[in-house]
Amino acid sequence: MPHQKGKSEQMNLVSPPRNRHEQVWDMFNLVGRGDSTECSLCEVVLSYKDSSTSNMKKHIKKRHNFRFKQLFPSGASSSAT
């Protein structure tokens, strides 16, 4: 479940996986121990489990649709509905 980053909460940014084929990684950074991601546009923190980018895609499509259309111009990634 997404939550806003609190002012008192410090998060360590971690490099995304080197084997990243997903364009969605351009909008996110791994944080903490690598089990969460942070949106670079709105700083919302999302769960990142099992190397799945579906939460990130859903977030971009729902909250930043203009950017989603830039990342996926052909309307690809129907899994992000």
Contacts in CASP RR format, 6 or more apart in sequence:
PFRMAT RR
TARGET T0000
AUTHOR 0000-0000-0000
METHOD contacts of the structure
MODEL  1
MPHQKGKSEQMNLVSPPRNRHEQVWDMFNLVGRGDSTECSLCEVVLSYKD
SSTSNMKKHIKKRHNFRFKQLFPSGASSSAT
1 47 0 8 1.000
2 44 0 8 1.000
2 45 0 8 1.000
2 46 0 8 1.000
2 47 0 8 1.000
2 59 0 8 1.000
3 44 0 8 1.000
3 45 0 8 1.000
4 43 0 8 1.000
4 44 0 8 1.000
4 45 0 8 1.000
5 11 0 8 1.000
5 38 0 8 1.000
5 43 0 8 1.000
5 44 0 8 1.000
5 45 0 8 1.000
11 31 0 8 1.000
11 32 0 8 1.000
11 36 0 8 1.000
11 38 0 8 1.000
11 45 0 8 1.000
12 31 0 8 1.000
12 32 0 8 1.000
13 29 0 8 1.000
13 30 0 8 1.000
13 31 0 8 1.000
13 32 0 8 1.000
13 38 0 8 1.000
14 29 0 8 1.000
14 30 0 8 1.000
14 31 0 8 1.000
14 32 0 8 1.000
14 33 0 8 1.000
14 34 0 8 1.000
15 30 0 8 1.000
16 25 0 8 1.000
16 28 0 8 1.000
16 29 0 8 1.000
16 30 0 8 1.000
17 25 0 8 1.000
17 30 0 8 1.000
17 51 0 8 1.000
22 53 0 8 1.000
22 56 0 8 1.000
22 57 0 8 1.000
23 71 0 8 1.000
23 72 0 8 1.000
24 53 0 8 1.000
24 56 0 8 1.000
24 57 0 8 1.000
24 60 0 8 1.000
24 71 0 8 1.000
25 53 0 8 1.000
25 56 0 8 1.000
26 71 0 8 1.000
27 39 0 8 1.000
27 40 0 8 1.000
27 41 0 8 1.000
27 56 0 8 1.000
27 60 0 8 1.000
27 64 0 8 1.000
27 67 0 8 1.000
27 71 0 8 1.000
28 37 0 8 1.000
28 38 0 8 1.000
28 39 0 8 1.000
28 40 0 8 1.000
28 46 0 8 1.000
28 56 0 8 1.000
29 37 0 8 1.000
29 38 0 8 1.000
29 40 0 8 1.000
30 36 0 8 1.000
30 37 0 8 1.000
30 48 0 8 1.000
31 37 0 8 1.000
31 38 0 8 1.000
31 45 0 8 1.000
34 48 0 8 1.000
35 47 0 8 1.000
35 48 0 8 1.000
35 49 0 8 1.000
36 45 0 8 1.000
36 46 0 8 1.000
36 47 0 8 1.000
36 48 0 8 1.000
37 45 0 8 1.000
37 46 0 8 1.000
37 47 0 8 1.000
37 48 0 8 1.000
37 55 0 8 1.000
37 56 0 8 1.000
38 44 0 8 1.000
38 45 0 8 1.000
38 46 0 8 1.000
39 45 0 8 1.000
39 46 0 8 1.000
39 56 0 8 1.000
39 59 0 8 1.000
39 60 0 8 1.000
39 63 0 8 1.000
39 64 0 8 1.000
41 63 0 8 1.000
41 64 0 8 1.000
41 67 0 8 1.000
42 63 0 8 1.000
42 64 0 8 1.000
44 59 0 8 1.000
44 63 0 8 1.000
46 55 0 8 1.000
46 56 0 8 1.000
46 59 0 8 1.000
47 55 0 8 1.000
48 55 0 8 1.000
48 56 0 8 1.000
54 79 0 8 1.000
54 80 0 8 1.000
57 68 0 8 1.000
57 77 0 8 1.000
57 79 0 8 1.000
57 80 0 8 1.000
58 80 0 8 1.000
58 81 0 8 1.000
60 67 0 8 1.000
60 68 0 8 1.000
60 71 0 8 1.000
60 80 0 8 1.000
61 68 0 8 1.000
61 77 0 8 1.000
61 80 0 8 1.000
61 81 0 8 1.000
68 80 0 8 1.000
69 75 0 8 1.000
72 80 0 8 1.000
END
